[in-house]
Amino acid sequence: MRNLFAAIEERRRISLERFIYALGMRHVGETTALALARGYGSWEAFHEACLKVAKGDEETIAEMDALDQIGDTVIMSIKAYFGESHNRRHRRALTKEVTILDAEQPKSHSAIAGKTVVFTGALEKMSVMRPRRWPNDWAPRPPLGVEEDGLCRRRSRRRLETGGGQEARRRGADRG
């Protein structure tokens, strides 16, 4: 019986991104919830910003729009959700029952922070679309401080070549 109560009590602690996702706002999936959580850091900061967005505060809307992966559709969805009175009651009741943990911030002092890493060649055990779907259960999320980027940019400084990339490079060198 003690284990049951301990398990229930442990579930009362929830990460900010999971709580934002669990609110069920339209157009706010796991990836968007993670971006919002990292952008605001704490429930208090996020909640305050959302209430300002619901009131139409242009400065706060512009700040939210500046976050990576957040655009007009998400902002309008947040504005609608936080503007509805019945949602306020539900949020108030929920926040009394759970402890919302602050979001983990990306590490800015790692060797690859702020760099773009380009994977070239064949990913032999992964389809092209799989790396874009990190939040799903079948693949781990990228480490904090690492952002996925679907574009190959000329300004990238690091390249990780898989077997297929090294082979293609060798064949290209052989052909002149």
Secondary structure by P-SEA (a helix, b strand, c coil): caaaaaaaaaaccccaaaaaaacccccccaaaaaaaaaacccaaaaaaaaaaaaaccaaaaaaaaacccccaaaaaaaaaaaacaaaaaaaaaaaacbbbbcccccccccccccbbbbbccccccccccccccccccccccccccbbbbccccccccbbbbcaaaaaaaaaaaaac
